[in-house]
Amino acid sequence: MTQPVYTPQALASRKLPSLKQIAVDLGVAPGGNKTKRQTWIDAIIAHQSAQLQRIARPAPDEQDIAQGKFDGYIANQAQAVAPEELTVIEINPHHFEIFAGKRVNEKRCGRLVSGDFTLT
């Protein structure tokens, strides 16, 4: 069931009995002086703000949890396979030098040249 969202201006234009009925419909019980319109307006606005904040921050779902675990797994596997951080230096748009520790791998036009062998 959806309920209307009232603005402070819309509530200010209503009379006290109307404000009390809106509060009852929303399940709001204001604190303070219940004979003043502003007390009811403040209670209704505070209730609506709390409801909107609760909707705006959903709990993580199963997909988010699984994605977080997967990201951690991939990071651990990458660290196990290549524990050294790679440094990439672009010589020109078709020539890169990739450093892993003190070793240099060069990439030229789609071919990776490393030490004594060439990978295509």
Biopython code that builds the backbone (N, CA, C, O; Angstrom):
import numpy as np
from Bio.PDB.StructureBuilder import StructureBuilder

atoms = [
    (1, "MET", "N", (0.839, -1.171, 0.000)),
    (1, "MET", "CA", (0.000, 0.000, 0.000)),
    (1, "MET", "C", (0.884, 1.234, 0.000)),
    (1, "MET", "O", (1.739, 1.396, 0.871)),
    (2, "THR", "N", (0.677, 2.093, -0.969)),
    (2, "THR", "CA", (1.444, 3.330, -1.023)),
    (2, "THR", "C", (0.647, 4.453, -0.382)),
    (2, "THR", "O", (-0.582, 4.480, -0.429)),
    (3, "GLN", "N", (1.380, 5.371, 0.213)),
    (3, "GLN", "CA", (0.749, 6.510, 0.876)),
    (3, "GLN", "C", (1.264, 7.782, 0.238)),
    (3, "GLN", "O", (2.396, 7.822, -0.244)),
    (4, "PRO", "N", (0.448, 8.819, 0.229)),
    (4, "PRO", "CA", (0.910, 10.073, -0.369)),
    (4, "PRO", "C", (2.020, 10.696, 0.469)),
    (4, "PRO", "O", (2.097, 10.492, 1.681)),
    (5, "VAL", "N", (2.875, 11.458, -0.204)),
    (5, "VAL", "CA", (3.941, 12.185, 0.475)),
    (5, "VAL", "C", (3.506, 13.645, 0.552)),
    (5, "VAL", "O", (3.200, 14.274, -0.461)),
    (6, "TYR", "N", (3.488, 14.160, 1.758)),
    (6, "TYR", "CA", (3.026, 15.529, 1.985)),
    (6, "TYR", "C", (4.216, 16.464, 2.137)),
    (6, "TYR", "O", (5.190, 16.137, 2.816)),
    (7, "THR", "N", (4.133, 17.619, 1.507)),
    (7, "THR", "CA", (5.161, 18.647, 1.669)),
    (7, "THR", "C", (4.795, 19.526, 2.860)),
    (7, "THR", "O", (3.627, 19.594, 3.243)),
    (8, "PRO", "N", (5.780, 20.198, 3.448)),
    (8, "PRO", "CA", (5.459, 21.112, 4.556)),
    (8, "PRO", "C", (4.458, 22.193, 4.141)),
    (8, "PRO", "O", (3.614, 22.595, 4.942)),
    (9, "GLN", "N", (4.547, 22.660, 2.902)),
    (9, "GLN", "CA", (3.627, 23.692, 2.428)),
    (9, "GLN", "C", (2.198, 23.144, 2.343)),
    (9, "GLN", "O", (1.247, 23.824, 2.729)),
    (10, "ALA", "N", (2.052, 21.924, 1.843)),
    (10, "ALA", "CA", (0.721, 21.328, 1.738)),
    (10, "ALA", "C", (0.125, 21.087, 3.120)),
    (10, "ALA", "O", (-1.072, 21.289, 3.323)),
    (11, "LEU", "N", (0.940, 20.661, 4.059)),
    (11, "LEU", "CA", (0.447, 20.431, 5.421)),
    (11, "LEU", "C", (0.097, 21.742, 6.113)),
    (11, "LEU", "O", (-0.854, 21.794, 6.893)),
    (12, "ALA", "N", (0.849, 22.792, 5.839)),
    (12, "ALA", "CA", (0.594, 24.087, 6.483)),
    (12, "ALA", "C", (-0.743, 24.671, 6.054)),
    (12, "ALA", "O", (-1.323, 25.480, 6.779)),
    (13, "SER", "N", (-1.241, 24.276, 4.890)),
    (13, "SER", "CA", (-2.520, 24.807, 4.415)),
    (13, "SER", "C", (-3.718, 24.060, 5.005)),
    (13, "SER", "O", (-4.859, 24.467, 4.790)),
    (14, "ARG", "N", (-3.476, 22.980, 5.741)),
    (14, "ARG", "CA", (-4.569, 22.173, 6.306)),
    (14, "ARG", "C", (-4.889, 22.607, 7.724)),
    (14, "ARG", "O", (-4.055, 23.181, 8.424)),
    (15, "LYS", "N", (-6.118, 22.318, 8.132)),
    (15, "LYS", "CA", (-6.575, 22.624, 9.485)),
    (15, "LYS", "C", (-6.187, 21.484, 10.421)),
    (15, "LYS", "O", (-5.847, 20.392, 9.967)),
    (16, "LEU", "N", (-6.237, 21.737, 11.722)),
    (16, "LEU", "CA", (-5.799, 20.774, 12.731)),
    (16, "LEU", "C", (-6.500, 19.421, 12.618)),
    (16, "LEU", "O", (-5.813, 18.401, 12.670)),
    (17, "PRO", "N", (-7.841, 19.346, 12.467)),
    (17, "PRO", "CA", (-8.480, 18.015, 12.348)),
    (17, "PRO", "C", (-7.971, 17.214, 11.136)),
    (17, "PRO", "O", (-7.826, 15.994, 11.206)),
    (18, "SER", "N", (-7.705, 17.921, 10.029)),
    (18, "SER", "CA", (-7.180, 17.248, 8.844)),
    (18, "SER", "C", (-5.772, 16.710, 9.101)),
    (18, "SER", "O", (-5.444, 15.600, 8.682)),
    (19, "LEU", "N", (-4.940, 17.498, 9.793)),
    (19, "LEU", "CA", (-3.589, 17.042, 10.132)),
    (19, "LEU", "C", (-3.626, 15.827, 11.046)),
    (19, "LEU", "O", (-2.833, 14.898, 10.892)),
    (20, "LYS", "N", (-4.562, 15.841, 12.007)),
    (20, "LYS", "CA", (-4.695, 14.696, 12.919)),
    (20, "LYS", "C", (-5.104, 13.443, 12.154)),
    (20, "LYS", "O", (-4.619, 12.352, 12.453)),
    (21, "GLN", "N", (-5.994, 13.586, 11.169)),
    (21, "GLN", "CA", (-6.423, 12.432, 10.384)),
    (21, "GLN", "C", (-5.275, 11.882, 9.535)),
    (21, "GLN", "O", (-5.122, 10.667, 9.412)),
    (22, "ILE", "N", (-4.475, 12.766, 8.953)),
    (22, "ILE", "CA", (-3.309, 12.322, 8.182)),
    (22, "ILE", "C", (-2.347, 11.561, 9.087)),
    (22, "ILE", "O", (-1.819, 10.516, 8.707)),
    (23, "ALA", "N", (-2.123, 12.093, 10.285)),
    (23, "ALA", "CA", (-1.217, 11.432, 11.233)),
    (23, "ALA", "C", (-1.744, 10.060, 11.629)),
    (23, "ALA", "O", (-0.971, 9.106, 11.721)),
    (24, "VAL", "N", (-3.035, 9.948, 11.864)),
    (24, "VAL", "CA", (-3.629, 8.652, 12.202)),
    (24, "VAL", "C", (-3.467, 7.680, 11.040)),
    (24, "VAL", "O", (-3.132, 6.513, 11.246)),
    (25, "ASP", "N", (-3.703, 8.155, 9.824)),
    (25, "ASP", "CA", (-3.549, 7.290, 8.645)),
    (25, "ASP", "C", (-2.116, 6.797, 8.485)),
    (25, "ASP", "O", (-1.885, 5.670, 8.045)),
    (26, "LEU", "N", (-1.154, 7.647, 8.843)),
    (26, "LEU", "CA", (0.258, 7.267, 8.731)),
    (26, "LEU", "C", (0.765, 6.506, 9.952)),
    (26, "LEU", "O", (1.853, 5.930, 9.917)),
    (27, "GLY", "N", (-0.009, 6.499, 11.019)),
    (27, "GLY", "CA", (0.424, 5.840, 12.252)),
    (27, "GLY", "C", (1.404, 6.676, 13.048)),
    (27, "GLY", "O", (2.313, 6.141, 13.683)),
    (28, "VAL", "N", (1.222, 7.997, 13.017)),
    (28, "VAL", "CA", (2.127, 8.933, 13.688)),
    (28, "VAL", "C", (1.458, 9.467, 14.940)),
    (28, "VAL", "O", (0.290, 9.855, 14.914)),
    (29, "ALA", "N", (2.206, 9.485, 16.039)),
    (29, "ALA", "CA", (1.737, 10.096, 17.284)),
    (29, "ALA", "C", (2.767, 11.144, 17.690)),
    (29, "ALA", "O", (3.864, 10.793, 18.124)),
    (30, "PRO", "N", (2.434, 12.416, 17.557)),
    (30, "PRO", "CA", (3.423, 13.449, 17.855)),
    (30, "PRO", "C", (3.667, 13.614, 19.347)),
    (30, "PRO", "O", (2.802, 13.323, 20.173)),
    (31, "GLY", "N", (4.863, 14.086, 19.674)),
    (31, "GLY", "CA", (5.166, 14.439, 21.049)),
    (31, "GLY", "C", (4.993, 15.938, 21.186)),
    (31, "GLY", "O", (4.883, 16.642, 20.182)),
    (32, "GLY", "N", (4.967, 16.423, 22.377)),
    (32, "GLY", "CA", (4.827, 17.869, 22.563)),
    (32, "GLY", "C", (3.374, 18.282, 22.656)),
    (32, "GLY", "O", (2.504, 17.466, 22.961)),
    (33, "ASN", "N", (3.116, 19.550, 22.392)),
    (33, "ASN", "CA", (1.789, 20.139, 22.504)),
    (33, "ASN", "C", (0.927, 19.705, 21.319)),
    (33, "ASN", "O", (1.168, 20.125, 20.188)),
    (34, "LYS", "N", (-0.067, 18.872, 21.578)),
    (34, "LYS", "CA", (-0.896, 18.317, 20.513)),
    (34, "LYS", "C", (-2.007, 19.261, 20.071)),
    (34, "LYS", "O", (-2.798, 18.924, 19.190)),
    (35, "THR", "N", (-2.067, 20.425, 20.672)),
    (35, "THR", "CA", (-3.088, 21.398, 20.256)),
    (35, "THR", "C", (-2.553, 22.360, 19.197)),
    (35, "THR", "O", (-3.306, 23.184, 18.679)),
    (36, "LYS", "N", (-1.278, 22.266, 18.873)),
    (36, "LYS", "CA", (-0.672, 23.161, 17.874)),
    (36, "LYS", "C", (-0.499, 22.428, 16.554)),
    (36, "LYS", "O", (-0.074, 21.273, 16.522)),
    (37, "ARG", "N", (-0.832, 23.109, 15.472)),
    (37, "ARG", "CA", (-0.712, 22.529, 14.136)),
    (37, "ARG", "C", (0.733, 22.177, 13.810)),
    (37, "ARG", "O", (0.996, 21.137, 13.206)),
    (38, "GLN", "N", (1.672, 23.035, 14.203)),
    (38, "GLN", "CA", (3.075, 22.813, 13.849)),
    (38, "GLN", "C", (3.616, 21.514, 14.451)),
    (38, "GLN", "O", (4.467, 20.861, 13.848)),
    (39, "THR", "N", (3.132, 21.141, 15.625)),
    (39, "THR", "CA", (3.555, 19.875, 16.237)),
    (39, "THR", "C", (3.168, 18.698, 15.343)),
    (39, "THR", "O", (3.961, 17.777, 15.145)),
    (40, "TRP", "N", (1.960, 18.730, 14.809)),
    (40, "TRP", "CA", (1.490, 17.663, 13.935)),
    (40, "TRP", "C", (2.232, 17.674, 12.603)),
    (40, "TRP", "O", (2.583, 16.619, 12.075)),
    (41, "ILE", "N", (2.470, 18.867, 12.062)),
    (41, "ILE", "CA", (3.206, 18.981, 10.797)),
    (41, "ILE", "C", (4.615, 18.416, 10.949)),
    (41, "ILE", "O", (5.080, 17.645, 10.110)),
    (42, "ASP", "N", (5.292, 18.813, 12.039)),
    (42, "ASP", "CA", (6.658, 18.316, 12.276)),
    (42, "ASP", "C", (6.682, 16.796, 12.424)),
    (42, "ASP", "O", (7.586, 16.134, 11.913)),
    (43, "ALA", "N", (5.683, 16.238, 13.126)),
    (43, "ALA", "CA", (5.641, 14.782, 13.324)),
    (43, "ALA", "C", (5.422, 14.056, 12.002)),
    (43, "ALA", "O", (6.047, 13.026, 11.751)),
    (44, "ILE", "N", (4.543, 14.583, 11.156)),
    (44, "ILE", "CA", (4.270, 13.949, 9.855)),
    (44, "ILE", "C", (5.503, 14.012, 8.960)),
    (44, "ILE", "O", (5.872, 13.020, 8.331)),
    (45, "ILE", "N", (6.136, 15.176, 8.905)),
    (45, "ILE", "CA", (7.341, 15.335, 8.073)),
    (45, "ILE", "C", (8.460, 14.425, 8.575)),
    (45, "ILE", "O", (9.143, 13.792, 7.769)),
    (46, "ALA", "N", (8.659, 14.348, 9.895)),
    (46, "ALA", "CA", (9.705, 13.476, 10.450)),
    (46, "ALA", "C", (9.426, 12.017, 10.118)),
    (46, "ALA", "O", (10.347, 11.270, 9.788)),
    (47, "HIS", "N", (8.166, 11.608, 10.202)),
    (47, "HIS", "CA", (7.800, 10.224, 9.882)),
    (47, "HIS", "C", (8.083, 9.916, 8.414)),
    (47, "HIS", "O", (8.650, 8.872, 8.090)),
    (48, "GLN", "N", (7.684, 10.832, 7.526)),
    (48, "GLN", "CA", (7.924, 10.624, 6.095)),
    (48, "GLN", "C", (9.417, 10.574, 5.785)),
    (48, "GLN", "O", (9.848, 9.767, 4.961)),
    (49, "SER", "N", (10.205, 11.420, 6.429)),
    (49, "SER", "CA", (11.652, 11.412, 6.200)),
    (49, "SER", "C", (12.254, 10.078, 6.617)),
    (49, "SER", "O", (13.096, 9.525, 5.909)),
    (50, "ALA", "N", (11.826, 9.562, 7.756)),
    (50, "ALA", "CA", (12.344, 8.273, 8.230)),
    (50, "ALA", "C", (11.963, 7.154, 7.265)),
    (50, "ALA", "O", (12.767, 6.263, 6.993)),
    (51, "GLN", "N", (10.730, 7.201, 6.745)),
    (51, "GLN", "CA", (10.291, 6.178, 5.796)),
    (51, "GLN", "C", (11.103, 6.243, 4.506)),
    (51, "GLN", "O", (11.501, 5.205, 3.977)),
    (52, "LEU", "N", (11.352, 7.442, 3.996)),
    (52, "LEU", "CA", (12.118, 7.589, 2.759)),
    (52, "LEU", "C", (13.555, 7.148, 2.941)),
    (52, "LEU", "O", (14.126, 6.537, 2.038)),
    (53, "GLN", "N", (14.159, 7.443, 4.088)),
    (53, "GLN", "CA", (15.539, 7.016, 4.335)),
    (53, "GLN", "C", (15.623, 5.502, 4.418)),
    (53, "GLN", "O", (16.589, 4.903, 3.946)),
    (54, "ARG", "N", (14.622, 4.887, 5.013)),
    (54, "ARG", "CA", (14.617, 3.434, 5.129)),
    (54, "ARG", "C", (14.518, 2.797, 3.748)),
    (54, "ARG", "O", (15.143, 1.764, 3.504)),
    (55, "ILE", "N", (13.757, 3.384, 2.852)),
    (55, "ILE", "CA", (13.612, 2.864, 1.493)),
    (55, "ILE", "C", (14.872, 3.129, 0.680)),
    (55, "ILE", "O", (15.262, 2.305, -0.146)),
    (56, "ALA", "N", (15.515, 4.281, 0.909)),
    (56, "ALA", "CA", (16.665, 4.679, 0.101)),
    (56, "ALA", "C", (17.890, 3.807, 0.346)),
    (56, "ALA", "O", (18.738, 3.702, -0.539)),
    (57, "ARG", "N", (18.015, 3.182, 1.502)),
    (57, "ARG", "CA", (19.186, 2.362, 1.808)),
    (57, "ARG", "C", (18.796, 0.893, 1.929)),
    (57, "ARG", "O", (18.598, 0.402, 3.041)),
    (58, "PRO", "N", (18.682, 0.187, 0.814)),
    (58, "PRO", "CA", (18.316, -1.218, 0.900)),
    (58, "PRO", "C", (19.485, -2.059, 1.413)),
    (58, "PRO", "O", (20.653, -1.715, 1.237)),
    (59, "ALA", "N", (19.138, -3.139, 2.035)),
    (59, "ALA", "CA", (20.158, -4.071, 2.517)),
    (59, "ALA", "C", (20.798, -4.753, 1.317)),
    (59, "ALA", "O", (20.148, -4.920, 0.285)),
    (60, "PRO", "N", (22.065, -5.152, 1.437)),
    (60, "PRO", "CA", (22.701, -5.835, 0.311)),
    (60, "PRO", "C", (21.980, -7.153, 0.021)),
    (60, "PRO", "O", (21.649, -7.908, 0.935)),
    (61, "ASP", "N", (21.745, -7.412, -1.247)),
    (61, "ASP", "CA", (21.073, -8.647, -1.606)),
    (61, "ASP", "C", (22.107, -9.739, -1.883)),
    (61, "ASP", "O", (23.312, -9.514, -1.775)),
    (62, "GLU", "N", (21.619, -10.904, -2.237)),
    (62, "GLU", "CA", (22.513, -12.043, -2.469)),
    (62, "GLU", "C", (23.488, -11.777, -3.609)),
    (62, "GLU", "O", (24.636, -12.219, -3.560)),
    (63, "GLN", "N", (23.035, -11.054, -4.640)),
    (63, "GLN", "CA", (23.907, -10.759, -5.771)),
    (63, "GLN", "C", (25.085, -9.889, -5.339)),
    (63, "GLN", "O", (26.218, -10.141, -5.751)),
    (64, "ASP", "N", (24.836, -8.862, -4.511)),
    (64, "ASP", "CA", (25.907, -7.997, -4.033)),
    (64, "ASP", "C", (26.911, -8.772, -3.182)),
    (64, "ASP", "O", (28.120, -8.577, -3.304)),
    (65, "ILE", "N", (26.409, -9.636, -2.336)),
    (65, "ILE", "CA", (27.285, -10.437, -1.469)),
    (65, "ILE", "C", (28.135, -11.378, -2.317)),
    (65, "ILE", "O", (29.342, -11.494, -2.101)),
    (66, "ALA", "N", (27.507, -12.050, -3.281)),
    (66, "ALA", "CA", (28.246, -12.974, -4.151)),
    (66, "ALA", "C", (29.280, -12.223, -4.988)),
    (66, "ALA", "O", (30.388, -12.719, -5.190)),
    (67, "GLN", "N", (28.924, -11.022, -5.479)),
    (67, "GLN", "CA", (29.871, -10.234, -6.275)),
    (67, "GLN", "C", (31.074, -9.831, -5.433)),
    (67, "GLN", "O", (32.205, -9.857, -5.918)),
    (68, "GLY", "N", (30.843, -9.462, -4.181)),
    (68, "GLY", "CA", (31.948, -9.103, -3.288)),
    (68, "GLY", "C", (32.882, -10.275, -3.040)),
    (68, "GLY", "O", (34.102, -10.116, -3.049)),
    (69, "LYS", "N", (32.306, -11.460, -2.815)),
    (69, "LYS", "CA", (33.132, -12.658, -2.621)),
    (69, "LYS", "C", (33.927, -12.991, -3.881)),
    (69, "LYS", "O", (35.102, -13.351, -3.808)),
    (70, "PHE", "N", (33.274, -12.866, -5.033)),
    (70, "PHE", "CA", (33.945, -13.157, -6.302)),
    (70, "PHE", "C", (35.095, -12.185, -6.551)),
    (70, "PHE", "O", (36.177, -12.600, -6.965)),
    (71, "ASP", "N", (34.870, -10.900, -6.303)),
    (71, "ASP", "CA", (35.931, -9.900, -6.471)),
    (71, "ASP", "C", (37.128, -10.208, -5.576)),
    (71, "ASP", "O", (38.276, -10.075, -6.001)),
    (72, "GLY", "N", (36.860, -10.617, -4.341)),
    (72, "GLY", "CA", (37.944, -10.994, -3.436)),
    (72, "GLY", "C", (38.697, -12.217, -3.929)),
    (72, "GLY", "O", (39.923, -12.275, -3.837)),
    (73, "TYR", "N", (37.962, -13.201, -4.456)),
    (73, "TYR", "CA", (38.587, -14.406, -4.991)),
    (73, "TYR", "C", (39.488, -14.069, -6.178)),
    (73, "TYR", "O", (40.612, -14.564, -6.266)),
    (74, "ILE", "N", (39.001, -13.235, -7.084)),
    (74, "ILE", "CA", (39.796, -12.845, -8.262)),
    (74, "ILE", "C", (41.052, -12.098, -7.823)),
    (74, "ILE", "O", (42.130, -12.332, -8.369)),
    (75, "ALA", "N", (40.928, -11.212, -6.854)),
    (75, "ALA", "CA", (42.097, -10.471, -6.366)),
    (75, "ALA", "C", (43.125, -11.417, -5.747)),
    (75, "ALA", "O", (44.326, -11.243, -5.951)),
    (76, "ASN", "N", (42.661, -12.419, -4.991)),
    (76, "ASN", "CA", (43.578, -13.400, -4.396)),
    (76, "ASN", "C", (44.267, -14.241, -5.459)),
    (76, "ASN", "O", (45.462, -14.519, -5.359)),
    (77, "GLN", "N", (43.506, -14.650, -6.486)),
    (77, "GLN", "CA", (44.096, -15.440, -7.571)),
    (77, "GLN", "C", (45.114, -14.624, -8.359)),
    (77, "GLN", "O", (46.164, -15.144, -8.735)),
    (78, "ALA", "N", (44.819, -13.365, -8.611)),
    (78, "ALA", "CA", (45.760, -12.511, -9.344)),
    (78, "ALA", "C", (47.044, -12.337, -8.546)),
    (78, "ALA", "O", (48.133, -12.323, -9.121)),
    (79, "GLN", "N", (46.933, -12.205, -7.246)),
    (79, "GLN", "CA", (48.114, -12.063, -6.392)),
    (79, "GLN", "C", (48.927, -13.357, -6.383)),
    (79, "GLN", "O", (50.157, -13.318, -6.347)),
    (80, "ALA", "N", (48.240, -14.506, -6.417)),
    (80, "ALA", "CA", (48.953, -15.790, -6.423)),
    (80, "ALA", "C", (49.666, -16.017, -7.742)),
    (80, "ALA", "O", (50.775, -16.551, -7.755)),
    (81, "VAL", "N", (49.053, -15.624, -8.859)),
    (81, "VAL", "CA", (49.632, -15.841, -10.177)),
    (81, "VAL", "C", (50.752, -14.841, -10.457)),
    (81, "VAL", "O", (51.813, -15.223, -10.949)),
    (82, "ALA", "N", (50.526, -13.591, -10.152)),
    (82, "ALA", "CA", (51.510, -12.534, -10.424)),
    (82, "ALA", "C", (51.667, -11.675, -9.172)),
    (82, "ALA", "O", (51.068, -10.605, -9.068)),
    (83, "PRO", "N", (52.484, -12.154, -8.215)),
    (83, "PRO", "CA", (52.593, -11.422, -6.958)),
    (83, "PRO", "C", (53.271, -10.061, -7.087)),
    (83, "PRO", "O", (53.083, -9.186, -6.241)),
    (84, "GLU", "N", (54.052, -9.886, -8.139)),
    (84, "GLU", "CA", (54.729, -8.602, -8.331)),
    (84, "GLU", "C", (53.803, -7.648, -9.070)),
    (84, "GLU", "O", (53.082, -8.056, -9.981)),
    (85, "GLU", "N", (53.824, -6.394, -8.684)),
    (85, "GLU", "CA", (53.020, -5.410, -9.380)),
    (85, "GLU", "C", (53.640, -5.097, -10.728)),
    (85, "GLU", "O", (54.859, -4.962, -10.841)),
    (86, "LEU", "N", (52.803, -4.979, -11.752)),
    (86, "LEU", "CA", (53.278, -4.685, -13.094)),
    (86, "LEU", "C", (53.297, -3.180, -13.319)),
    (86, "LEU", "O", (52.400, -2.462, -12.877)),
    (87, "THR", "N", (54.330, -2.712, -14.013)),
    (87, "THR", "CA", (54.442, -1.311, -14.394)),
    (87, "THR", "C", (54.433, -1.238, -15.911)),
    (87, "THR", "O", (55.233, -1.897, -16.575)),
    (88, "VAL", "N", (53.527, -0.435, -16.460)),
    (88, "VAL", "CA", (53.392, -0.309, -17.907)),
    (88, "VAL", "C", (53.869, 1.075, -18.309)),
    (88, "VAL", "O", (53.416, 2.082, -17.765)),
    (89, "ILE", "N", (54.791, 1.118, -19.268)),
    (89, "ILE", "CA", (55.288, 2.380, -19.810)),
    (89, "ILE", "C", (54.991, 2.381, -21.290)),
    (89, "ILE", "O", (55.408, 1.476, -22.012)),
    (90, "GLU", "N", (54.266, 3.403, -21.753)),
    (90, "GLU", "CA", (53.921, 3.511, -23.161)),
    (90, "GLU", "C", (55.022, 4.267, -23.890)),
    (90, "GLU", "O", (55.276, 5.434, -23.593)),
    (91, "ILE", "N", (55.673, 3.613, -24.837)),
    (91, "ILE", "CA", (56.708, 4.243, -25.640)),
    (91, "ILE", "C", (56.056, 5.038, -26.765)),
    (91, "ILE", "O", (56.403, 6.199, -26.985)),
    (92, "ASN", "N", (55.120, 4.427, -27.475)),
    (92, "ASN", "CA", (54.285, 5.079, -28.478)),
    (92, "ASN", "C", (52.977, 4.289, -28.512)),
    (92, "ASN", "O", (52.856, 3.298, -27.792)),
    (93, "PRO", "N", (51.998, 4.687, -29.318)),
    (93, "PRO", "CA", (50.716, 3.984, -29.283)),
    (93, "PRO", "C", (50.782, 2.494, -29.607)),
    (93, "PRO", "O", (49.838, 1.767, -29.297)),
    (94, "HIS", "N", (51.855, 2.021, -30.215)),
    (94, "HIS", "CA", (51.973, 0.612, -30.576)),
    (94, "HIS", "C", (53.108, -0.098, -29.849)),
    (94, "HIS", "O", (53.423, -1.241, -30.177)),
    (95, "HIS", "N", (53.714, 0.538, -28.894)),
    (95, "HIS", "CA", (54.859, -0.052, -28.209)),
    (95, "HIS", "C", (54.759, 0.254, -26.714)),
    (95, "HIS", "O", (54.776, 1.412, -26.295)),
    (96, "PHE", "N", (54.654, -0.811, -25.925)),
    (96, "PHE", "CA", (54.580, -0.686, -24.475)),
    (96, "PHE", "C", (55.684, -1.523, -23.853)),
    (96, "PHE", "O", (56.040, -2.579, -24.376)),
    (97, "GLU", "N", (56.222, -1.056, -22.747)),
    (97, "GLU", "CA", (57.132, -1.870, -21.948)),
    (97, "GLU", "C", (56.433, -2.160, -20.629)),
    (97, "GLU", "O", (55.936, -1.261, -19.951)),
    (98, "ILE", "N", (56.410, -3.446, -20.287)),
    (98, "ILE", "CA", (55.750, -3.881, -19.065)),
    (98, "ILE", "C", (56.815, -4.454, -18.148)),
    (98, "ILE", "O", (57.494, -5.418, -18.501)),
    (99, "PHE", "N", (56.959, -3.864, -16.974)),
    (99, "PHE", "CA", (57.954, -4.294, -16.009)),
    (99, "PHE", "C", (57.279, -5.098, -14.905)),
    (99, "PHE", "O", (56.284, -4.660, -14.329)),
    (100, "ALA", "N", (57.821, -6.270, -14.616)),
    (100, "ALA", "CA", (57.405, -7.075, -13.475)),
    (100, "ALA", "C", (58.664, -7.273, -12.643)),
    (100, "ALA", "O", (59.482, -8.143, -12.943)),
    (101, "GLY", "N", (58.815, -6.479, -11.618)),
    (101, "GLY", "CA", (60.057, -6.497, -10.863)),
    (101, "GLY", "C", (61.145, -5.875, -11.711)),
    (101, "GLY", "O", (60.999, -4.738, -12.158)),
    (102, "LYS", "N", (62.268, -6.615, -11.953)),
    (102, "LYS", "CA", (63.372, -6.104, -12.769)),
    (102, "LYS", "C", (63.309, -6.611, -14.204)),
    (102, "LYS", "O", (64.133, -6.226, -15.033)),
    (103, "ARG", "N", (62.338, -7.473, -14.504)),
    (103, "ARG", "CA", (62.221, -8.079, -15.819)),
    (103, "ARG", "C", (61.355, -7.217, -16.725)),
    (103, "ARG", "O", (60.367, -6.637, -16.275)),
    (104, "VAL", "N", (61.719, -7.132, -17.991)),
    (104, "VAL", "CA", (60.989, -6.313, -18.949)),
    (104, "VAL", "C", (60.284, -7.204, -19.954)),
    (104, "VAL", "O", (60.898, -8.112, -20.515)),
    (105, "ASN", "N", (59.010, -6.958, -20.188)),
    (105, "ASN", "CA", (58.251, -7.578, -21.265)),
    (105, "ASN", "C", (57.846, -6.444, -22.188)),
    (105, "ASN", "O", (57.359, -5.415, -21.719)),
    (106, "GLU", "N", (58.035, -6.608, -23.484)),
    (106, "GLU", "CA", (57.665, -5.564, -24.436)),
    (106, "GLU", "C", (56.490, -6.034, -25.267)),
    (106, "GLU", "O", (56.417, -7.202, -25.649)),
    (107, "LYS", "N", (55.583, -5.135, -25.544)),
    (107, "LYS", "CA", (54.448, -5.446, -26.404)),
    (107, "LYS", "C", (54.509, -4.499, -27.589)),
    (107, "LYS", "O", (54.435, -3.279, -27.442)),
    (108, "ARG", "N", (54.648, -5.098, -28.774)),
    (108, "ARG", "CA", (54.717, -4.322, -30.006)),
    (108, "ARG", "C", (53.679, -4.843, -30.975)),
    (108, "ARG", "O", (53.707, -6.015, -31.349)),
    (109, "CYS", "N", (52.778, -3.998, -31.377)),
    (109, "CYS", "CA", (51.784, -4.308, -32.414)),
    (109, "CYS", "C", (51.119, -5.661, -32.194)),
    (109, "CYS", "O", (51.017, -6.448, -33.135)),
    (110, "GLY", "N", (50.672, -5.948, -30.996)),
    (110, "GLY", "CA", (49.933, -7.173, -30.736)),
    (110, "GLY", "C", (50.776, -8.380, -30.416)),
    (110, "GLY", "O", (50.220, -9.443, -30.140)),
    (111, "ARG", "N", (52.104, -8.271, -30.439)),
    (111, "ARG", "CA", (52.965, -9.410, -30.095)),
    (111, "ARG", "C", (53.692, -9.099, -28.799)),
    (111, "ARG", "O", (54.206, -7.995, -28.617)),
    (112, "LEU", "N", (53.734, -10.060, -27.910)),
    (112, "LEU", "CA", (54.429, -9.901, -26.633)),
    (112, "LEU", "C", (55.810, -10.530, -26.760)),
    (112, "LEU", "O", (55.926, -11.725, -27.034)),
    (113, "VAL", "N", (56.848, -9.741, -26.565)),
    (113, "VAL", "CA", (58.222, -10.232, -26.652)),
    (113, "VAL", "C", (58.774, -10.269, -25.245)),
    (113, "VAL", "O", (58.789, -9.252, -24.552)),
    (114, "SER", "N", (59.234, -11.453, -24.812)),
    (114, "SER", "CA", (59.744, -11.588, -23.467)),
    (114, "SER", "C", (60.966, -12.504, -23.493)),
    (114, "SER", "O", (60.858, -13.680, -23.841)),
    (115, "GLY", "N", (62.103, -11.973, -23.133)),
    (115, "GLY", "CA", (63.312, -12.786, -23.077)),
    (115, "GLY", "C", (63.638, -13.402, -24.419)),
    (115, "GLY", "O", (63.843, -12.684, -25.398)),
    (116, "ASP", "N", (63.689, -14.745, -24.481)),
    (116, "ASP", "CA", (64.089, -15.457, -25.681)),
    (116, "ASP", "C", (62.931, -15.912, -26.546)),
    (116, "ASP", "O", (63.170, -16.513, -27.593)),
    (117, "PHE", "N", (61.693, -15.658, -26.165)),
    (117, "PHE", "CA", (60.582, -16.179, -26.952)),
    (117, "PHE", "C", (59.580, -15.073, -27.266)),
    (117, "PHE", "O", (59.550, -14.031, -26.611)),
    (118, "THR", "N", (58.766, -15.323, -28.279)),
    (118, "THR", "CA", (57.752, -14.363, -28.711)),
    (118, "THR", "C", (56.390, -15.028, -28.677)),
    (118, "THR", "O", (56.219, -16.131, -29.196)),
    (119, "LEU", "N", (55.410, -14.354, -28.062)),
    (119, "LEU", "CA", (54.030, -14.840, -28.031)),
    (119, "LEU", "C", (53.194, -13.975, -28.950)),
    (119, "LEU", "O", (53.341, -12.753, -28.962)),
    (120, "THR", "N", (52.315, -14.603, -29.722)),
    (120, "THR", "CA", (51.421, -13.814, -30.585)),
    (120, "THR", "C", (49.990, -14.080, -30.228)),
    (120, "THR", "O", (49.086, -13.511, -30.840)),
]
sb = StructureBuilder()
sb.init_structure("model")
sb.init_model(0)
sb.init_chain("A")
sb.init_seg("    ")
for serial, (resi, resn, name, xyz) in enumerate(atoms, 1):
    if name == "N":
        sb.init_residue(resn, " ", resi, " ")
    sb.init_atom(name, np.array(xyz, "f"), 0.0, 1.0, " ", f" {name:<3s}", serial, name[0])
structure = sb.get_structure()
